[in-house]
Amino acid sequence: MEEQEWNELQNCVDCGASIDPALDRAYVLSEELCLCFACATRRGGNYDALHETWTRAPNVADEPDERRDPELVA
């Protein structure tokens, strides 16, 4: 594996599995956070392979959200 390819791998925020969001059926939470397919479907996500899209998002309420201000959530 080339170094550039290695840098594109991310870890699933649930199980820690190495995934490539560009190639794998990962559910992307942000530029740096994603769920592997197994964890996303375990959380209730539904993936349409024919259209290559998530038709139902997984429940990610317990994951960090960069759009929320941490001071307002506390």
N, C-alpha and C positions, 0 to 999 in steps of 0.2 A: 504494500500500500504506500502510495506516495505521501509526502508530508502534507501537501495541500489537501488531499482527501482526508487525512487524519484530522486536520484542523476543522473540517466541516462536520465531524461527528459530534453529537450531543448526547447527553445522558437523560434518560427518562426521569422525570421528577419523582415518580413513584417507586419504580423498581431499580433504577440505575442502569438499565440496559443501554448499551451504545447503539445509537440509531443515526441515520442520515435522513433528516427531514425532507431532503430533496428527492430521495429515492424510496424511502420506507413510507408506509401509511401512518405517519405520525400525526397526532393532533397538536398543532402549534399554538402555544399559549402566548408567546412573545418571541422576540428575536433570539432569546437565549434559553427559553423554557419550552419543553414539549413533553408529550406523553407518547409512549410506544403504543402500537396498535392494541396489544393485549390489555394494557392498563386503561386505555381510552374506552374500549368496548366493555371492560369490567365496570367502568363508571357510568355505563348507560349510553355511550356513544354508538351511533349507527353509521357505517361507512357504505356508500353506494359505489361498488367497484366499477360498474358500467360507466358512470359519470365522473368517477374519481373525485368524489366530494363527500364530506360528512353531512348526512341528512339530519342527524340529531347530534348535537354537541354533548360531550361527556360532562358530568357534573364536576366542575372544577372550583367550587365555592371555597374549598379549603386551601387552594393554591395561591401564591402571591399574585397580585395584580398591580403592574407598574402604573396603571392609570389612577389607582386609589392613593390618596395621601395617607400615609401610616398614622399621622397625628390625628386625623379625623376618624379613623376606624377605632382607635383605642378608647 
